[in-house]
Amino acid sequence: MAANGFTGRVDDIDFLIPDDVDNDLRVLTALRQLDGLLFRDNAPLEDQHLLGQAHLRVVTAAGLIDVLRDGPLPLDFDTVKRKAIAAEYDDVRFLVAGLASVVGFKRLAGRVRDEHELAGLAEVHGELPIEPIPGLDT
Amino acid sequence: MLEPGHEETWRRLDEEKRKALTPLPGTPGSDLLKRGQHLSTEVAKLLRAVERASGHHRT
């Protein structure tokens, strides 16, 4: 949200990951380097907490992180990556979900606060890009 | 979970997160301010990084 110009609410970080075991293991390594512990009971992270899972919530030195397995088009990893915003600081390059993907995530969630944030994004960007989501729009 | 049909799971996760991120009653104002400033700093760093990468600068 912040990277797309709406800074009204920032309280955690969401990582979108593809269905890729090798990548899962790298994500786990990174989370452990951030002193990551399982949110629900502060247990050390085990591989099975992410491998084959759709979601992992971790408390880290950088704050609360939700790791989310990608979904069907257009919220699959490749599509979100292709539309992502590139950024870099502290010599680290990273990708942030672009506007169309953020709008998709917010529309799917559909909570009151998501509607508020979509309205906030529309104030910044004008008409928002709407990509049909299977099961939601079709 | 990024598809329709997981609303109840998301509701539970949202509630869990809301509780975790809500400051405890009695948290000193100075601590709340420090937390807000930290988040603002992180957001500003992210925005600057995105703008540097895109060549677009906010005025």
N, CA and C atoms of all chains as a GROMACS GRO file, in nm:
protein
  591
    1MET      N    1   0.083  -0.119   0.000
    1MET     CA    2   0.000   0.000   0.000
    1MET      C    3   0.087   0.125   0.000
    2ALA      N    4   0.186   0.127   0.090
    2ALA     CA    5   0.269   0.246   0.101
    2ALA      C    6   0.343   0.274  -0.029
    3ALA      N    7   0.397   0.170  -0.089
    3ALA     CA    8   0.473   0.189  -0.213
    3ALA      C    9   0.385   0.237  -0.327
    4ASN      N   10   0.255   0.213  -0.315
    4ASN     CA   11   0.162   0.258  -0.418
    4ASN      C   12   0.098   0.392  -0.383
    5GLY      N   13   0.152   0.457  -0.280
    5GLY     CA   14   0.113   0.594  -0.255
    5GLY      C   15   0.007   0.616  -0.149
    6PHE      N   16  -0.040   0.508  -0.087
    6PHE     CA   17  -0.140   0.525   0.019
    6PHE      C   18  -0.078   0.483   0.151
    7THR      N   19  -0.056   0.578   0.239
    7THR     CA   20   0.017   0.549   0.362
    7THR      C   21  -0.073   0.557   0.484
    8GLY      N   22  -0.200   0.540   0.465
    8GLY     CA   23  -0.293   0.555   0.576
    8GLY      C   24  -0.278   0.450   0.685
    9ARG      N   25  -0.235   0.333   0.652
    9ARG     CA   26  -0.223   0.229   0.754
    9ARG      C   27  -0.109   0.135   0.716
   10VAL      N   28  -0.014   0.125   0.802
   10VAL     CA   29   0.098   0.034   0.779
   10VAL      C   30   0.124  -0.040   0.909
   11ASP      N   31   0.107  -0.171   0.909
   11ASP     CA   32   0.132  -0.239   1.035
   11ASP      C   33   0.200  -0.373   1.020
   12ASP      N   34   0.221  -0.418   0.899
   12ASP     CA   35   0.294  -0.542   0.886
   12ASP      C   36   0.346  -0.552   0.742
   13ILE      N   37   0.413  -0.663   0.716
   13ILE     CA   38   0.470  -0.687   0.583
   13ILE      C   39   0.414  -0.819   0.532
   14ASP      N   40   0.369  -0.818   0.407
   14ASP     CA   41   0.323  -0.943   0.344
   14ASP      C   42   0.423  -0.982   0.235
   15PHE      N   43   0.466  -1.106   0.238
   15PHE     CA   44   0.550  -1.159   0.132
   15PHE      C   45   0.467  -1.258   0.050
   16LEU      N   46   0.470  -1.241  -0.081
   16LEU     CA   47   0.404  -1.337  -0.171
   16LEU      C   48   0.511  -1.431  -0.225
   17ILE      N   49   0.487  -1.559  -0.213
   17ILE     CA   50   0.587  -1.656  -0.260
   17ILE      C   51   0.525  -1.753  -0.361
   18PRO      N   52   0.607  -1.800  -0.455
   18PRO     CA   53   0.557  -1.899  -0.552
   18PRO      C   54   0.556  -2.038  -0.490
   19ASP      N   55   0.499  -2.132  -0.562
   19ASP     CA   56   0.499  -2.270  -0.516
   19ASP      C   57   0.632  -2.333  -0.555
   20ASP      N   58   0.734  -2.316  -0.472
   20ASP     CA   59   0.871  -2.354  -0.508
   20ASP      C   60   0.945  -2.392  -0.379
   21VAL      N   61   0.975  -2.520  -0.365
   21VAL     CA   62   1.036  -2.569  -0.241
   21VAL      C   63   1.171  -2.502  -0.214
   22ASP      N   64   1.253  -2.489  -0.318
   22ASP     CA   65   1.385  -2.427  -0.298
   22ASP      C   66   1.370  -2.284  -0.248
   23ASN      N   67   1.274  -2.214  -0.306
   23ASN     CA   68   1.251  -2.076  -0.261
   23ASN      C   69   1.200  -2.074  -0.117
   24ASP      N   70   1.113  -2.168  -0.084
   24ASP     CA   71   1.063  -2.176   0.054
   24ASP      C   72   1.180  -2.188   0.152
   25LEU      N   73   1.277  -2.272   0.117
   25LEU     CA   74   1.390  -2.293   0.207
   25LEU      C   75   1.474  -2.165   0.221
   26ARG      N   76   1.486  -2.091   0.110
   26ARG     CA   77   1.558  -1.963   0.119
   26ARG      C   78   1.481  -1.862   0.204
   27VAL      N   79   1.350  -1.862   0.190
   27VAL     CA   80   1.267  -1.771   0.271
   27VAL      C   81   1.284  -1.805   0.419
   28LEU      N   82   1.282  -1.935   0.450
   28LEU     CA   83   1.299  -1.976   0.590
   28LEU      C   84   1.435  -1.933   0.644
   29THR      N   85   1.538  -1.946   0.562
   29THR     CA   86   1.672  -1.902   0.605
   29THR      C   87   1.671  -1.753   0.635
   30ALA      N   88   1.609  -1.676   0.546
   30ALA     CA   89   1.603  -1.530   0.567
   30ALA      C   90   1.525  -1.496   0.694
   31LEU      N   91   1.415  -1.565   0.716
   31LEU     CA   92   1.334  -1.537   0.835
   31LEU      C   93   1.411  -1.573   0.962
   32ARG      N   94   1.487  -1.681   0.958
   32ARG     CA   95   1.567  -1.717   1.076
   32ARG      C   96   1.675  -1.613   1.102
   33GLN      N   97   1.731  -1.558   0.993
   33GLN     CA   98   1.833  -1.454   1.010
   33GLN      C   99   1.773  -1.327   1.070
   34LEU      N  100   1.643  -1.313   1.057
   34LEU     CA  101   1.573  -1.200   1.119
   34LEU      C  102   1.518  -1.239   1.257
   35ASP      N  103   1.574  -1.346   1.314
   35ASP     CA  104   1.530  -1.394   1.445
   35ASP      C  105   1.382  -1.432   1.444
   36GLY      N  106   1.335  -1.482   1.330
   36GLY     CA  107   1.194  -1.515   1.316
   36GLY      C  108   1.151  -1.631   1.405
   37LEU      N  109   1.036  -1.611   1.468
   37LEU     CA  110   0.974  -1.716   1.548
   37LEU      C  111   0.829  -1.730   1.504
   38LEU      N  112   0.777  -1.851   1.520
   38LEU     CA  113   0.637  -1.875   1.484
   38LEU      C  114   0.547  -1.784   1.567
   39PHE      N  115   0.454  -1.716   1.502
   39PHE     CA  116   0.371  -1.618   1.572
   39PHE      C  117   0.290  -1.682   1.684
   40ARG      N  118   0.230  -1.797   1.655
   40ARG     CA  119   0.129  -1.847   1.749
   40ARG      C  120   0.186  -1.890   1.883
   41ASP      N  121   0.313  -1.935   1.884
   41ASP     CA  122   0.368  -1.980   2.013
   41ASP      C  123   0.516  -1.947   2.032
   42ASN      N  124   0.569  -1.858   1.948
   42ASN     CA  125   0.710  -1.818   1.958
   42ASN      C  126   0.806  -1.936   1.946
   43ALA      N  127   0.764  -2.040   1.877
   43ALA     CA  128   0.851  -2.156   1.857
   43ALA      C  129   0.950  -2.127   1.743
   44PRO      N  130   1.068  -2.192   1.750
   44PRO     CA  131   1.163  -2.176   1.638
   44PRO      C  132   1.100  -2.224   1.508
   45LEU      N  133   1.140  -2.163   1.399
   45LEU     CA  134   1.083  -2.200   1.269
   45LEU      C  135   1.136  -2.335   1.222
   46GLU      N  136   1.046  -2.420   1.182
   46GLU     CA  137   1.081  -2.548   1.123
   46GLU      C  138   1.041  -2.545   0.976
   47ASP      N  139   1.110  -2.626   0.896
   47ASP     CA  140   1.081  -2.626   0.752
   47ASP      C  141   0.933  -2.652   0.724
   48GLN      N  142   0.875  -2.743   0.801
   48GLN     CA  143   0.736  -2.780   0.772
   48GLN      C  144   0.637  -2.667   0.801
   49HIS      N  145   0.682  -2.563   0.869
   49HIS     CA  146   0.592  -2.450   0.892
   49HIS      C  147   0.562  -2.374   0.762
   50LEU      N  148   0.650  -2.392   0.661
   50LEU     CA  149   0.625  -2.325   0.534
   50LEU      C  150   0.608  -2.423   0.417
   51LEU      N  151   0.688  -2.529   0.415
   51LEU     CA  152   0.679  -2.623   0.303
   51LEU      C  153   0.538  -2.681   0.294
   52GLY      N  154   0.477  -2.662   0.178
   52GLY     CA  155   0.342  -2.717   0.157
   52GLY      C  156   0.232  -2.637   0.223
   53GLN      N  157   0.266  -2.525   0.284
   53GLN     CA  158   0.165  -2.445   0.354
   53GLN      C  159   0.125  -2.324   0.268
   54ALA      N  160   0.002  -2.278   0.291
   54ALA     CA  161  -0.046  -2.161   0.216
   54ALA      C  162  -0.012  -2.031   0.286
   55HIS      N  163   0.018  -2.040   0.416
   55HIS     CA  164   0.040  -1.916   0.493
   55HIS      C  165   0.130  -1.944   0.612
   56LEU      N  166   0.215  -1.847   0.642
   56LEU     CA  167   0.299  -1.855   0.761
   56LEU      C  168   0.307  -1.715   0.822
   57ARG      N  169   0.281  -1.706   0.950
   57ARG     CA  170   0.292  -1.576   1.020
   57ARG      C  171   0.408  -1.585   1.117
   58VAL      N  172   0.499  -1.488   1.106
   58VAL     CA  173   0.623  -1.493   1.183
   58VAL      C  174   0.645  -1.359   1.252
   59VAL      N  175   0.694  -1.366   1.376
   59VAL     CA  176   0.741  -1.245   1.445
   59VAL      C  177   0.891  -1.238   1.424
   60THR      N  178   0.938  -1.125   1.373
   60THR     CA  179   1.081  -1.111   1.344
   60THR      C  180   1.133  -0.980   1.403
   61ALA      N  181   1.264  -0.965   1.393
   61ALA     CA  182   1.325  -0.839   1.438
   61ALA      C  183   1.277  -0.722   1.354
   62ALA      N  184   1.224  -0.751   1.235
   62ALA     CA  185   1.174  -0.645   1.147
   62ALA      C  186   1.024  -0.624   1.163
   63GLY      N  187   0.962  -0.697   1.254
   63GLY     CA  188   0.818  -0.684   1.274
   63GLY      C  189   0.744  -0.809   1.231
   64LEU      N  190   0.613  -0.796   1.228
   64LEU     CA  191   0.527  -0.910   1.192
   64LEU      C  192   0.530  -0.930   1.041
   65ILE      N  193   0.552  -1.053   1.000
   65ILE     CA  194   0.556  -1.084   0.857
   65ILE      C  195   0.458  -1.197   0.826
   66ASP      N  196   0.373  -1.174   0.728
   66ASP     CA  197   0.287  -1.280   0.675
   66ASP      C  198   0.348  -1.328   0.543
   67VAL      N  199   0.371  -1.456   0.533
   67VAL     CA  200   0.420  -1.515   0.408
   67VAL      C  201   0.302  -1.588   0.344
   68LEU      N  202   0.269  -1.548   0.222
   68LEU     CA  203   0.150  -1.602   0.155
   68LEU      C  204   0.188  -1.675   0.027
   69ARG      N  205   0.136  -1.796   0.014
   69ARG     CA  206   0.153  -1.869  -0.112
   69ARG      C  207   0.067  -1.801  -0.219
   70ASP      N  208   0.119  -1.794  -0.340
   70ASP     CA  209   0.045  -1.724  -0.445
   70ASP      C  210  -0.086  -1.797  -0.479
   71GLY      N  211  -0.174  -1.726  -0.546
   71GLY     CA  212  -0.304  -1.780  -0.581
   71GLY      C  213  -0.317  -1.802  -0.730
   72PRO      N  214  -0.439  -1.825  -0.777
   72PRO     CA  215  -0.463  -1.837  -0.921
   72PRO      C  216  -0.448  -1.701  -0.989
   73LEU      N  217  -0.436  -1.700  -1.120
   73LEU     CA  218  -0.432  -1.576  -1.197
   73LEU      C  219  -0.548  -1.485  -1.154
   74PRO      N  220  -0.530  -1.358  -1.137
   74PRO     CA  221  -0.408  -1.279  -1.161
   74PRO      C  222  -0.323  -1.259  -1.036
   75LEU      N  223  -0.353  -1.335  -0.931
   75LEU     CA  224  -0.277  -1.319  -0.807
   75LEU      C  225  -0.172  -1.428  -0.791
   76ASP      N  226  -0.128  -1.485  -0.902
   76ASP     CA  227  -0.018  -1.580  -0.900
   76ASP      C  228   0.114  -1.504  -0.897
   77PHE      N  229   0.219  -1.571  -0.854
   77PHE     CA  230   0.348  -1.504  -0.832
   77PHE      C  231   0.401  -1.440  -0.961
   78ASP      N  232   0.395  -1.514  -1.072
   78ASP     CA  233   0.454  -1.462  -1.197
   78ASP      C  234   0.384  -1.334  -1.243
   79THR      N  235   0.252  -1.333  -1.234
   79THR     CA  236   0.178  -1.213  -1.276
   79THR      C  237   0.207  -1.096  -1.184
   80VAL      N  238   0.205  -1.122  -1.053
   80VAL     CA  239   0.233  -1.014  -0.958
   80VAL      C  240   0.377  -0.963  -0.978
   81LYS      N  241   0.470  -1.055  -1.001
   81LYS     CA  242   0.610  -1.015  -1.023
   81LYS      C  243   0.622  -0.929  -1.149
   82ARG      N  244   0.553  -0.970  -1.254
   82ARG     CA  245   0.562  -0.898  -1.381
   82ARG      C  246   0.511  -0.754  -1.368
   83LYS      N  247   0.416  -0.734  -1.278
   83LYS     CA  248   0.357  -0.601  -1.262
   83LYS      C  249   0.413  -0.526  -1.140
   84ALA      N  250   0.516  -0.583  -1.081
   84ALA     CA  251   0.565  -0.527  -0.956
   84ALA      C  252   0.646  -0.399  -0.978
   85ILE      N  253   0.664  -0.326  -0.869
   85ILE     CA  254   0.747  -0.206  -0.868
   85ILE      C  255   0.884  -0.246  -0.813
   86ALA      N  256   0.990  -0.207  -0.883
   86ALA     CA  257   1.124  -0.237  -0.834
   86ALA      C  258   1.169  -0.126  -0.740
   87ALA      N  259   1.238  -0.163  -0.638
   87ALA     CA  260   1.291  -0.063  -0.544
   87ALA      C  261   1.424  -0.113  -0.489
   88GLU      N  262   1.499  -0.023  -0.430
   88GLU     CA  263   1.628  -0.062  -0.374
   88GLU      C  264   1.663   0.032  -0.260
   89TYR      N  265   1.698  -0.026  -0.147
   89TYR     CA  266   1.768   0.054  -0.048
   89TYR      C  267   1.860  -0.035   0.034
   90ASP      N  268   1.959   0.029   0.093
   90ASP     CA  269   2.066  -0.045   0.162
   90ASP      C  270   2.126  -0.149   0.068
   91ASP      N  271   2.138  -0.113  -0.060
   91ASP     CA  272   2.200  -0.200  -0.161
   91ASP      C  273   2.125  -0.331  -0.181
   92VAL      N  274   2.002  -0.334  -0.140
   92VAL     CA  275   1.920  -0.454  -0.163
   92VAL      C  276   1.808  -0.418  -0.259
   93ARG      N  277   1.799  -0.493  -0.369
   93ARG     CA  278   1.692  -0.470  -0.464
   93ARG      C  279   1.575  -0.562  -0.429
   94PHE      N  280   1.456  -0.508  -0.436
   94PHE     CA  281   1.340  -0.591  -0.404
   94PHE      C  282   1.221  -0.545  -0.487
   95LEU      N  283   1.119  -0.626  -0.489
   95LEU     CA  284   0.999  -0.595  -0.566
   95LEU      C  285   0.883  -0.572  -0.470
   96VAL      N  286   0.800  -0.477  -0.506
   96VAL     CA  287   0.681  -0.447  -0.428
   96VAL      C  288   0.561  -0.464  -0.520
   97ALA      N  289   0.454  -0.524  -0.470
   97ALA     CA  290   0.336  -0.545  -0.554
   97ALA      C  291   0.289  -0.414  -0.616
   98GLY      N  292   0.262  -0.417  -0.743
   98GLY     CA  293   0.215  -0.299  -0.815
   98GLY      C  294   0.067  -0.273  -0.790
   99LEU      N  295   0.021  -0.164  -0.846
   99LEU     CA  296  -0.114  -0.118  -0.817
   99LEU      C  297  -0.221  -0.222  -0.854
  100ALA      N  298  -0.210  -0.281  -0.973
  100ALA     CA  299  -0.315  -0.376  -1.015
  100ALA      C  300  -0.322  -0.495  -0.919
  101SER      N  301  -0.205  -0.541  -0.873
  101SER     CA  302  -0.204  -0.655  -0.781
  101SER      C  303  -0.258  -0.616  -0.645
  102VAL      N  304  -0.217  -0.500  -0.594
  102VAL     CA  305  -0.267  -0.455  -0.464
  102VAL      C  306  -0.419  -0.441  -0.469
  103VAL      N  307  -0.469  -0.385  -0.578
  103VAL     CA  308  -0.615  -0.371  -0.592
  103VAL      C  309  -0.680  -0.510  -0.591
  104GLY      N  310  -0.617  -0.606  -0.657
  104GLY     CA  311  -0.671  -0.742  -0.657
  104GLY      C  312  -0.674  -0.802  -0.517
  105PHE      N  313  -0.564  -0.787  -0.443
  105PHE     CA  314  -0.560  -0.840  -0.306
  105PHE      C  315  -0.668  -0.775  -0.219
  106LYS      N  316  -0.683  -0.645  -0.236
  106LYS     CA  317  -0.781  -0.573  -0.152
  106LYS      C  318  -0.924  -0.610  -0.190
  107ARG      N  319  -0.949  -0.624  -0.318
  107ARG     CA  320  -1.084  -0.663  -0.362
  107ARG      C  321  -1.117  -0.802  -0.312
  108LEU      N  322  -1.018  -0.890  -0.315
  108LEU     CA  323  -1.041  -1.027  -0.268
  108LEU      C  324  -1.071  -1.028  -0.118
  109ALA      N  325  -0.995  -0.950  -0.042
  109ALA     CA  326  -1.015  -0.947   0.103
  109ALA      C  327  -1.153  -0.888   0.135
  110GLY      N  328  -1.185  -0.776   0.071
  110GLY     CA  329  -1.322  -0.724   0.079
  110GLY      C  330  -1.368  -0.677   0.216
  111ARG      N  331  -1.274  -0.645   0.306
  111ARG     CA  332  -1.315  -0.596   0.437
  111ARG      C  333  -1.344  -0.446   0.428
  112VAL      N  334  -1.407  -0.395   0.532
  112VAL     CA  335  -1.440  -0.253   0.532
  112VAL      C  336  -1.314  -0.170   0.512
  113ARG      N  337  -1.208  -0.208   0.582
  113ARG     CA  338  -1.086  -0.127   0.571
  113ARG      C  339  -1.023  -0.139   0.433
  114ASP      N  340  -1.046  -0.253   0.365
  114ASP     CA  341  -0.995  -0.266   0.228
  114ASP      C  342  -1.068  -0.170   0.135
  115GLU      N  343  -1.199  -0.158   0.158
  115GLU     CA  344  -1.276  -0.064   0.075
  115GLU      C  345  -1.227   0.078   0.099
  116HIS      N  346  -1.195   0.109   0.224
  116HIS     CA  347  -1.142   0.241   0.256
  116HIS      C  348  -1.007   0.263   0.186
  117GLU      N  349  -0.925   0.160   0.188
  117GLU     CA  350  -0.792   0.174   0.126
  117GLU      C  351  -0.802   0.180  -0.027
  118LEU      N  352  -0.897   0.108  -0.083
  118LEU     CA  353  -0.918   0.118  -0.228
  118LEU      C  354  -0.963   0.260  -0.264
  119ALA      N  355  -1.048   0.317  -0.179
  119ALA     CA  356  -1.090   0.456  -0.204
  119ALA      C  357  -0.970   0.550  -0.194
  120GLY      N  358  -0.883   0.523  -0.098
  120GLY     CA  359  -0.762   0.604  -0.084
  120GLY      C  360  -0.670   0.591  -0.204
  121LEU      N  361  -0.656   0.471  -0.256
  121LEU     CA  362  -0.573   0.451  -0.376
  121LEU      C  363  -0.635   0.523  -0.496
  122ALA      N  364  -0.770   0.521  -0.504
  122ALA     CA  365  -0.836   0.588  -0.616
  122ALA      C  366  -0.815   0.739  -0.610
  123GLU      N  367  -0.806   0.792  -0.488
  123GLU     CA  368  -0.778   0.936  -0.477
  123GLU      C  369  -0.640   0.970  -0.531
  124VAL      N  370  -0.547   0.877  -0.513
  124VAL     CA  371  -0.410   0.900  -0.560
  124VAL      C  372  -0.397   0.874  -0.710
  125HIS      N  373  -0.460   0.766  -0.756
  125HIS     CA  374  -0.435   0.718  -0.893
  125HIS      C  375  -0.549   0.742  -0.991
  126GLY      N  376  -0.665   0.781  -0.941
  126GLY     CA  377  -0.780   0.788  -1.030
  126GLY      C  378  -0.842   0.650  -1.045
  127GLU      N  379  -0.900   0.624  -1.161
  127GLU     CA  380  -0.966   0.495  -1.180
  127GLU      C  381  -0.866   0.380  -1.160
  128LEU      N  382  -0.904   0.285  -1.077
  128LEU     CA  383  -0.811   0.176  -1.044
  128LEU      C  384  -0.820   0.063  -1.147
  129PRO      N  385  -0.708  -0.004  -1.171
  129PRO     CA  386  -0.710  -0.118  -1.262
  129PRO      C  387  -0.779  -0.238  -1.196
  130ILE      N  388  -0.879  -0.291  -1.261
  130ILE     CA  389  -0.954  -0.404  -1.207
  130ILE      C  390  -0.928  -0.526  -1.295
  131GLU      N  391  -0.868  -0.626  -1.237
  131GLU     CA  392  -0.845  -0.751  -1.310
  131GLU      C  393  -0.943  -0.856  -1.256
  132PRO      N  394  -1.018  -0.921  -1.344
  132PRO     CA  395  -1.115  -1.020  -1.297
  132PRO      C  396  -1.049  -1.130  -1.215
  133ILE      N  397  -1.110  -1.162  -1.102
  133ILE     CA  398  -1.062  -1.268  -1.014
  133ILE      C  399  -1.160  -1.384  -1.020
  134PRO      N  400  -1.115  -1.502  -1.059
  134PRO     CA  401  -1.206  -1.617  -1.068
  134PRO      C  402  -1.276  -1.642  -0.935
  135GLY      N  403  -1.406  -1.663  -0.941
  135GLY     CA  404  -1.481  -1.688  -0.819
  135GLY      C  405  -1.532  -1.562  -0.753
  136LEU      N  406  -1.470  -1.451  -0.786
  136LEU     CA  407  -1.514  -1.324  -0.730
  136LEU      C  408  -1.590  -1.244  -0.836
  137ASP      N  409  -1.537  -1.245  -0.958
  137ASP     CA  410  -1.597  -1.166  -1.066
  137ASP      C  411  -1.659  -1.253  -1.175
  138THR      N  412  -1.627  -1.381  -1.172
  138THR     CA  413  -1.677  -1.468  -1.278
  138THR      C  414  -1.742  -1.592  -1.218
  139MET      N  415  -0.472  -1.963  -0.034
  139MET     CA  416  -0.569  -1.878   0.037
  139MET      C  417  -0.602  -1.751  -0.040
  140LEU      N  418  -0.532  -1.729  -0.150
  140LEU     CA  419  -0.557  -1.609  -0.229
  140LEU      C  420  -0.662  -1.635  -0.336
  141GLU      N  421  -0.775  -1.680  -0.290
  141GLU     CA  422  -0.890  -1.703  -0.378
  141GLU      C  423  -1.013  -1.702  -0.290
  142PRO      N  424  -1.129  -1.678  -0.348
  142PRO     CA  425  -1.251  -1.676  -0.267
  142PRO      C  426  -1.271  -1.811  -0.196
  143GLY      N  427  -1.336  -1.805  -0.078
  143GLY     CA  428  -1.366  -1.926  -0.005
  143GLY      C  429  -1.287  -1.942   0.124
  144HIS      N  430  -1.199  -1.849   0.152
  144HIS     CA  431  -1.118  -1.860   0.273
  144HIS      C  432  -1.149  -1.745   0.369
  145GLU      N  433  -1.269  -1.693   0.359
  145GLU     CA  434  -1.303  -1.573   0.437
  145GLU      C  435  -1.290  -1.598   0.587
  146GLU      N  436  -1.333  -1.714   0.634
  146GLU     CA  437  -1.329  -1.740   0.778
  146GLU      C  438  -1.184  -1.749   0.827
  147THR      N  439  -1.098  -1.811   0.748
  147THR     CA  440  -0.956  -1.818   0.787
  147THR      C  441  -0.896  -1.678   0.794
  148TRP      N  442  -0.929  -1.596   0.694
  148TRP     CA  443  -0.876  -1.459   0.694
  148TRP      C  444  -0.931  -1.378   0.810
  149ARG      N  445  -1.058  -1.401   0.843
  149ARG     CA  446  -1.116  -1.328   0.955
  149ARG      C  447  -1.041  -1.360   1.084
  150ARG      N  448  -1.010  -1.489   1.102
  150ARG     CA  449  -0.937  -1.531   1.223
  150ARG      C  450  -0.795  -1.472   1.224
  151LEU      N  451  -0.730  -1.477   1.109
  151LEU     CA  452  -0.593  -1.423   1.101
  151LEU      C  453  -0.592  -1.272   1.125
  152ASP      N  454  -0.692  -1.204   1.070
  152ASP     CA  455  -0.700  -1.058   1.090
  152ASP      C  456  -0.720  -1.024   1.237
  153GLU      N  457  -0.807  -1.100   1.301
  153GLU     CA  458  -0.835  -1.074   1.442
  153GLU      C  459  -0.710  -1.100   1.526
  154GLU      N  460  -0.641  -1.206   1.494
  154GLU     CA  461  -0.516  -1.240   1.563
  154GLU      C  462  -0.414  -1.127   1.547
  155LYS      N  463  -0.404  -1.077   1.425
  155LYS     CA  464  -0.307  -0.970   1.399
  155LYS      C  465  -0.347  -0.841   1.469
  156ARG      N  466  -0.476  -0.812   1.464
  156ARG     CA  467  -0.523  -0.689   1.528
  156ARG      C  468  -0.489  -0.688   1.677
  157LYS      N  469  -0.512  -0.804   1.742
  157LYS     CA  470  -0.481  -0.813   1.885
  157LYS      C  471  -0.331  -0.795   1.908
  158ALA      N  472  -0.251  -0.858   1.821
  158ALA     CA  473  -0.106  -0.853   1.840
  158ALA      C  474  -0.051  -0.712   1.822
  159LEU      N  475  -0.112  -0.636   1.732
  159LEU     CA  476  -0.056  -0.505   1.698
  159LEU      C  477  -0.120  -0.391   1.778
  160THR      N  478  -0.223  -0.422   1.855
  160THR     CA  479  -0.285  -0.318   1.936
  160THR      C  480  -0.204  -0.298   2.064
  161PRO      N  481  -0.158  -0.176   2.089
  161PRO     CA  482  -0.078  -0.153   2.210
  161PRO      C  483  -0.157  -0.188   2.336
  162LEU      N  484  -0.088  -0.236   2.436
  162LEU     CA  485  -0.154  -0.269   2.561
  162LEU      C  486  -0.207  -0.142   2.627
  163PRO      N  487  -0.321  -0.155   2.699
  163PRO     CA  488  -0.371  -0.037   2.771
  163PRO      C  489  -0.262   0.013   2.866
  164GLY      N  490  -0.248   0.143   2.872
  164GLY     CA  491  -0.148   0.199   2.962
  164GLY      C  492  -0.012   0.216   2.899
  165THR      N  493   0.002   0.178   2.771
  165THR     CA  494   0.130   0.201   2.703
  165THR      C  495   0.159   0.351   2.702
  166PRO      N  496   0.277   0.392   2.750
  166PRO     CA  497   0.306   0.536   2.756
  166PRO      C  498   0.297   0.601   2.618
  167GLY      N  499   0.251   0.724   2.618
  167GLY     CA  500   0.240   0.798   2.493
  167GLY      C  501   0.373   0.808   2.420
  168SER      N  502   0.481   0.819   2.496
  168SER     CA  503   0.613   0.830   2.433
  168SER      C  504   0.646   0.702   2.355
  169ASP      N  505   0.604   0.587   2.407
  169ASP     CA  506   0.628   0.461   2.337
  169ASP      C  507   0.544   0.453   2.208
  170LEU      N  508   0.417   0.499   2.220
  170LEU     CA  509   0.331   0.499   2.102
  170LEU      C  510   0.388   0.591   1.994
  171LEU      N  511   0.439   0.706   2.039
  171LEU     CA  512   0.496   0.802   1.945
  171LEU      C  513   0.620   0.742   1.877
  172LYS      N  514   0.704   0.677   1.958
  172LYS     CA  515   0.826   0.617   1.902
  172LYS      C  516   0.790   0.511   1.798
  173ARG      N  517   0.687   0.431   1.830
  173ARG     CA  518   0.644   0.326   1.737
  173ARG      C  519   0.592   0.388   1.607
  174GLY      N  520   0.512   0.492   1.620
  174GLY     CA  521   0.458   0.558   1.502
  174GLY      C  522   0.568   0.621   1.418
  175GLN      N  523   0.665   0.681   1.487
  175GLN     CA  524   0.776   0.744   1.413
  175GLN      C  525   0.858   0.638   1.339
  176HIS      N  526   0.878   0.525   1.405
  176HIS     CA  527   0.954   0.417   1.340
  176HIS      C  528   0.882   0.371   1.213
  177LEU      N  529   0.751   0.347   1.223
  177LEU     CA  530   0.674   0.303   1.106
  177LEU      C  531   0.678   0.408   0.996
  178SER      N  532   0.664   0.535   1.037
  178SER     CA  533   0.667   0.643   0.937
  178SER      C  534   0.802   0.648   0.866
  179THR      N  535   0.908   0.628   0.943
  179THR     CA  536   1.041   0.629   0.883
  179THR      C  537   1.057   0.516   0.782
  180GLU      N  538   1.007   0.398   0.820
  180GLU     CA  539   1.017   0.284   0.729
  180GLU      C  540   0.936   0.309   0.601
  181VAL      N  541   0.817   0.365   0.617
  181VAL     CA  542   0.734   0.395   0.500
  181VAL      C  543   0.803   0.496   0.411
  182ALA      N  544   0.862   0.600   0.472
  182ALA     CA  545   0.930   0.702   0.392
  182ALA      C  546   1.048   0.642   0.317
  183LYS      N  547   1.122   0.553   0.382
  183LYS     CA  548   1.235   0.487   0.315
  183LYS      C  549   1.186   0.405   0.196
  184LEU      N  550   1.074   0.335   0.216
  184LEU     CA  551   1.019   0.254   0.107
  184LEU      C  552   0.974   0.342  -0.009
  185LEU      N  553   0.905   0.450   0.022
  185LEU     CA  554   0.858   0.539  -0.084
  185LEU      C  555   0.976   0.599  -0.160
  186ARG      N  556   1.080   0.642  -0.088
  186ARG     CA  557   1.198   0.698  -0.155
  186ARG      C  558   1.263   0.594  -0.245
  187ALA      N  559   1.271   0.471  -0.195
  187ALA     CA  560   1.333   0.364  -0.273
  187ALA      C  561   1.256   0.337  -0.401
  188VAL      N  562   1.123   0.336  -0.390
  188VAL     CA  563   1.039   0.312  -0.508
  188VAL      C  564   1.053   0.428  -0.605
  189GLU      N  565   1.055   0.550  -0.553
  189GLU     CA  566   1.065   0.666  -0.641
  189GLU      C  567   1.201   0.672  -0.708
  190ARG      N  568   1.307   0.638  -0.636
  190ARG     CA  569   1.440   0.635  -0.698
  190ARG      C  570   1.441   0.535  -0.812
  191ALA      N  571   1.382   0.418  -0.786
  191ALA     CA  572   1.384   0.312  -0.887
  191ALA      C  573   1.301   0.349  -1.010
  192SER      N  574   1.193   0.423  -0.987
  192SER     CA  575   1.103   0.456  -1.099
  192SER      C  576   1.141   0.586  -1.167
  193GLY      N  577   1.228   0.664  -1.102
  193GLY     CA  578   1.267   0.793  -1.157
  193GLY      C  579   1.161   0.899  -1.136
  194HIS      N  580   1.057   0.863  -1.059
  194HIS     CA  581   0.949   0.958  -1.031
  194HIS      C  582   0.967   1.010  -0.889
  195HIS      N  583   0.959   1.140  -0.873
  195HIS     CA  584   0.973   1.198  -0.741
  195HIS      C  585   0.850   1.279  -0.706
  196ARG      N  586   0.798   1.252  -0.588
  196ARG     CA  587   0.681   1.324  -0.540
  196ARG      C  588   0.717   1.468  -0.509
  197THR      N  589   0.625   1.557  -0.530
  197THR     CA  590   0.649   1.697  -0.496
  197THR      C  591   0.558   1.736  -0.380
   0.00000   0.00000   0.00000
